[in-house]
Amino acid sequence: MATTQTEFEVLQTELAAGGVPAVLERLVEQLRTKSRYHELFEALKMKVRLEIGLPVQYDESGDELDEATRLKLEEGLVEACREVGMLMIQDGAIREAWMYLRPVGDRAAAAAALAEVESTDENLDEMVEVCLHEGVDPARGFRLVLDNYGTCNAITTFEATLQQRTPEEQRHTAGMLVEHLHGELLASVKADIAQNEGAEPDAQTLRELVADRDWLFGEHRYHLDTTHLASTVRFARLLEDEQQLRLALDMTEYGRRLSDQFQYEGDEPFTDIYPSHALFYQAVLGENLEEALEFFRQKAETVDAYEYGRSAIEVYIDLLARLGRLDEAIEATIQHSSPDAQPMGHAPSLLELSDQAGKYDRLLDHCRDHDDLLGFATGLVRGHREA
């Protein structure tokens, strides 16, 4: 929108009537109306400086200011960033908006504003960048990838990006992936059966569909990319939701029947991907407990941690913790502790387990035995707080 001569004259009139504050107030109003957001930000900066007694063109770092003035300057600039960023989101300039909102640090407010913006072909890349890669709304960003770029891209994105997000965000996105892939696989298997048998079956689980239908699994037969299946079954270990865990377990029923060429070797303790994951999911769901616990206990005790890392140990400890067998988890942690071991992040620490159990005696004994003054003091403080 072009600026008219009248608008320039208005600014001159404001200066004569109200001085510099009046000019800046009117300038801000004009730039808002014209959606000239970068210029608006500069005008808001001048307004903030003037209000706290600084020159309107002040551009120093602020180090020489007294603390109170510097704090007011910082707060004013943050509010300017917030206003301009929110306006730009409303205007659809997602990437540029985040440039202003990043210093504000209020991701929840940014996510709420983005929730009002419909994704389109034009803004899709920017929405994914800000929601997912910038961490403003990872769940929505991942959903956009899954819906618009497909399963392969979603899995690659999960591996590359979501591993850095919080456990809750990882669970949320892993759940989306499990539901999506299970739905695709179920539909594909049903369509194959309908084509061969003349009618689509009523069964709603893969377990029911593949039972007594060995012909579904010839040497070169599969119903979706088998690497996607293996990856998704692996990611599902993050889940806590019962329904999603059952979908993951259901996918192992399909995967374990695939030809040997599609039985990829996993990492310990899940080298035999589908049977071992089936045991894990059964145990978390309260089924087949003794067989599952014995399997993972043996893995924890026999897999060489120096050669393969501590995954087998940590998976066993995590499984015990998830089942509420905290005393056993604490004992297993102490039994398999090693001063030079690097945790892999698959299990709660001894301190976290002690917090969950509300008891610290074994932690204190362990720290005393290993000359761990910091750990001992931390346990004392936590125990005193809980008392």
C-alpha positions in Angstrom: 0.0 0.0 0.0 1.6 3.3 -1.1 2.0 6.1 1.4 -0.1 9.2 0.6 1.1 12.7 0.9 -1.6 13.2 3.6 0.0 10.5 5.8 3.3 12.4 5.7 1.5 15.5 6.6 -0.2 13.8 9.5 3.2 12.9 10.9 4.2 16.6 10.6 1.0 17.7 12.4 1.6 15.1 15.2 5.1 16.5 15.7 3.7 20.1 16.1 0.9 19.0 18.4 2.5 16.3 20.6 6.2 16.1 19.8 8.2 13.0 19.1 6.0 10.6 21.2 3.0 11.5 19.1 4.9 11.0 15.9 6.0 7.6 16.9 2.6 6.6 18.1 1.0 7.6 14.8 3.9 5.9 12.8 3.3 2.6 14.6 -0.4 2.9 13.8 0.3 3.6 10.1 2.8 0.7 9.7 0.5 -1.8 11.5 -2.3 -0.8 9.1 -0.1 -1.2 6.1 1.3 -4.6 7.3 4.9 -3.2 7.0 6.2 -5.4 9.8 9.9 -5.0 9.5 9.5 -1.2 9.6 7.0 -1.6 12.4 9.6 -3.4 14.5 12.0 -0.5 14.0 9.3 2.0 15.0 8.5 0.0 18.1 12.2 0.0 19.0 12.3 3.7 18.8 9.2 4.0 20.9 10.7 1.8 23.6 13.9 3.8 23.7 12.1 7.1 24.0 9.8 5.8 26.8 12.8 4.9 29.0 14.8 8.0 28.3 17.2 6.8 25.6 17.9 8.4 22.2 15.5 7.0 19.6 18.4 5.9 17.5 20.3 4.3 20.4 22.1 1.2 19.0 24.6 0.3 21.7 24.7 -3.1 23.4 23.2 -1.7 26.6 26.2 -2.8 28.8 26.8 0.7 29.9 23.2 1.2 31.2 22.2 0.8 34.8 20.5 -2.5 35.5 16.9 -1.1 35.8 17.2 0.8 32.5 18.8 -2.2 30.7 16.0 -4.5 32.0 13.3 -2.1 30.7 15.0 -1.9 27.3 15.2 -5.7 27.1 11.6 -6.2 28.1 10.4 -3.5 25.6 12.4 -5.1 22.8 11.0 -8.6 23.6 7.4 -7.2 23.5 8.2 -5.6 20.2 9.4 -8.9 18.9 6.3 -10.6 20.2 3.9 -8.1 18.6 5.6 -8.2 15.2 6.0 -12.0 15.2 2.3 -12.6 16.1 1.2 -10.1 13.4 3.3 -11.9 10.8 1.9 -15.3 11.7 -1.6 -13.9 11.2 -0.4 -12.6 7.8 1.0 -16.0 6.9 4.7 -15.1 7.0 5.6 -18.1 9.1 9.4 -18.3 8.8 9.9 -14.5 9.2 7.5 -14.5 12.1 9.6 -17.0 13.9 12.7 -14.8 13.4 11.0 -12.3 15.7 9.4 -14.8 18.1 12.5 -16.9 18.7 14.0 -14.3 21.2 10.7 -14.2 23.0 11.0 -17.9 24.0 7.3 -18.4 24.3 6.8 -21.5 22.2 3.4 -22.3 23.6 2.0 -18.9 22.5 3.6 -19.3 19.1 2.1 -22.8 18.8 -1.3 -21.5 19.7 -1.0 -18.8 17.1 0.1 -21.3 14.4 -2.8 -23.5 15.3 -5.0 -20.8 13.8 -3.1 -21.0 10.5 -4.2 -23.6 7.9 -1.3 -25.4 6.2 -1.3 -24.9 2.4 0.9 -25.9 -0.5 2.4 -22.4 -0.3 3.3 -22.4 3.4 3.9 -26.2 4.0 7.7 -26.1 4.1 7.7 -23.1 6.4 5.1 -24.7 8.7 7.2 -27.9 8.9 10.4 -25.9 9.5 9.0 -23.9 12.4 6.7 -26.5 14.0 9.0 -29.4 13.7 12.6 -28.4 13.2 12.4 -25.3 15.4 10.4 -27.3 18.0 7.4 -24.9 18.2 4.8 -27.7 17.8 6.6 -31.0 16.9 3.5 -33.1 16.9 1.8 -30.9 14.3 5.0 -30.6 12.3 5.4 -34.4 12.2 1.8 -34.9 11.2 2.4 -32.5 8.3 5.4 -34.5 7.2 3.5 -37.8 7.5 0.4 -36.6 5.7 2.2 -34.6 2.9 5.6 -36.3 2.4 4.8 -39.9 3.2 6.0 -42.6 5.5 9.6 -42.8 4.3 10.2 -39.1 4.9 8.4 -39.3 8.2 10.7 -42.1 9.4 13.8 -40.3 8.2 12.6 -37.2 10.0 11.9 -39.2 13.2 15.4 -40.6 13.2 17.1 -37.3 12.4 15.0 -34.8 14.3 12.7 -36.3 16.9 15.5 -38.0 18.8 16.4 -34.5 20.1 12.9 -33.7 21.4 11.4 -34.4 24.8 10.2 -38.0 25.7 6.6 -36.8 25.6 7.1 -35.3 22.1 8.8 -38.5 21.0 6.0 -40.7 22.3 3.4 -38.5 20.6 5.0 -38.7 17.2 5.9 -42.4 17.6 2.2 -43.0 18.3 1.2 -41.2 15.1 3.6 -43.3 13.1 2.4 -46.5 14.6 -1.2 -45.7 14.0 -0.5 -44.6 10.4 1.6 -47.6 9.5 -0.7 -50.1 11.1 -3.6 -48.5 9.2 -1.7 -48.8 5.9 -0.6 -52.3 6.5 -4.1 -53.5 7.6 -5.7 -51.9 4.5 -3.1 -53.5 2.2 -3.5 -57.0 3.7 -7.3 -56.8 3.5 -7.1 -55.7 -0.1 -4.9 -58.6 -0.9 -7.2 -61.1 0.8 -10.2 -59.6 -0.9 -8.6 -60.0 -4.3 -7.7 -63.6 -3.7 -10.7 -64.7 -1.8 -13.4 -62.6 -3.4 -14.5 -60.7 -0.3 -12.9 -58.4 2.2 -12.5 -60.1 5.6 -14.2 -58.6 8.7 -11.2 -59.1 11.0 -9.7 -55.8 12.3 -6.3 -57.1 13.5 -3.3 -58.3 11.5 -3.1 -61.3 13.9 -6.5 -62.5 12.8 -5.9 -61.7 9.1 -2.6 -63.6 8.8 -3.7 -66.7 10.8 -4.0 -69.7 8.5 -3.1 -67.6 5.4 0.5 -68.5 4.8 0.0 -67.7 1.1 0.3 -64.0 2.1 4.0 -64.5 2.8 5.7 -65.9 -0.2 9.4 -65.4 -0.8 9.1 -62.0 -2.4 5.7 -61.0 -0.9 5.1 -58.1 1.4 2.4 -55.5 1.8 4.4 -52.3 2.5 8.0 -51.4 2.7 9.5 -53.8 5.2 12.2 -51.4 6.3 9.5 -49.0 7.4 7.8 -51.8 9.3 11.0 -52.7 11.2 11.7 -49.1 12.0 8.2 -48.4 13.3 8.2 -51.5 15.4 11.4 -50.3 17.0 10.2 -46.7 17.6 7.1 -48.1 19.3 9.2 -48.9 22.4 8.8 -45.3 23.3 5.0 -45.7 23.7 2.9 -45.9 26.9 -0.6 -45.7 25.4 -2.1 -49.2 25.6 -4.0 -49.0 22.3 -0.9 -47.9 20.4 1.2 -50.6 22.1 -1.4 -53.2 20.9 -1.1 -51.9 17.4 2.7 -52.3 17.6 2.3 -55.8 19.0 -0.1 -56.6 16.2 2.5 -55.5 13.6 5.0 -58.0 15.1 2.5 -60.7 14.3 2.8 -59.7 10.6 6.5 -59.0 10.6 7.5 -62.4 12.1 5.9 -64.2 9.2 7.8 -62.4 6.5 10.3 -64.2 4.4 13.8 -64.6 5.9 15.2 -61.9 3.5 13.0 -59.4 5.2 14.0 -60.4 8.8 16.5 -57.7 9.4 18.9 -58.0 12.3 18.4 -55.4 15.0 20.6 -54.2 17.8 20.8 -56.1 21.2 18.7 -57.1 22.9 16.4 -57.0 19.8 18.5 -58.8 17.3 15.5 -61.0 16.2 13.3 -57.9 15.7 9.8 -59.2 15.7 9.8 -62.0 18.3 11.8 -59.9 20.7 9.7 -56.8 20.3 6.6 -59.0 20.7 7.9 -60.2 24.1 8.6 -56.6 25.1 5.2 -55.3 24.1 3.4 -58.3 25.7 5.2 -57.6 29.0 4.4 -53.9 29.0 0.8 -54.9 28.4 0.9 -57.3 31.3 1.0 -60.5 29.2 3.4 -63.3 29.0 5.4 -61.7 31.8 7.6 -64.5 33.0 8.9 -65.5 29.6 9.5 -61.9 28.6 11.4 -61.0 31.9 13.5 -64.1 31.7 14.4 -63.4 28.0 15.5 -59.8 28.8 17.2 -60.8 32.1 19.3 -63.3 30.2 20.1 -60.8 27.6 21.2 -58.3 30.3 23.5 -60.9 31.9 25.0 -62.4 28.7 25.3 -59.6 26.1 28.9 -58.2 26.2 28.4 -54.6 27.3 31.9 -53.7 26.1 31.2 -54.9 22.6 27.5 -54.1 22.2 27.0 -51.3 24.7 24.6 -51.3 27.7 21.3 -51.5 25.7 20.4 -55.0 26.9 21.0 -54.0 30.5 19.1 -50.8 30.2 16.1 -52.3 28.4 15.8 -54.9 31.1 15.9 -52.2 33.8 13.4 -50.0 31.9 11.0 -53.0 31.5 11.1 -53.7 35.3 10.5 -50.0 36.0 7.6 -49.8 33.6 6.1 -52.9 35.3 6.3 -51.2 38.7 8.9 -53.7 39.9 11.1 -50.9 41.2 13.0 -52.9 43.9 14.1 -55.3 41.2 15.0 -52.5 38.8 17.1 -50.9 41.6 18.9 -54.1 42.3 19.5 -54.8 38.6 20.9 -51.3 38.2 23.4 -51.8 41.1 24.3 -55.3 39.9 25.2 -54.1 36.4 26.7 -50.8 37.4 30.2 -50.0 36.1 32.3 -46.9 36.9 33.3 -46.3 33.3 29.9 -47.2 31.8 28.2 -44.5 29.6 24.4 -44.6 30.0 22.5 -45.0 26.7 19.3 -43.3 27.9 17.1 -46.4 27.7 16.5 -46.7 31.4 15.9 -44.5 34.5 19.0 -43.8 36.5 19.4 -45.2 40.0 18.5 -41.9 41.5 15.3 -41.7 39.3 14.3 -45.2 40.3 14.9 -44.3 44.0 12.7 -41.3 43.5 10.0 -43.4 42.0 10.2 -46.0 44.8 10.4 -43.3 47.5 13.3 -45.1 49.1 17.0 -44.3 49.1 18.7 -46.9 51.3 20.2 -49.0 48.4 21.3 -45.8 46.6 23.1 -44.6 49.7 24.8 -48.0 50.2 25.9 -48.0 46.6 27.3 -44.5 46.7 29.1 -45.3 49.9 30.7 -48.4 48.4 31.8 -46.5 45.3 33.1 -43.3 47.1 30.4 -41.2 45.5 30.1 -38.2 47.8 27.9 -36.2 45.4 25.5 -39.1 44.8 25.4 -39.9 48.5 24.6 -36.3 49.4 21.9 -36.1 46.7 20.3 -39.2 48.0 20.3 -37.8 51.5 18.7 -34.6 50.4 16.1 -36.4 48.3 15.3 -38.8 51.1 15.0 -35.9 53.6 12.7 -34.0 51.3 10.4 -37.1 50.9 10.4 -37.7 54.7 
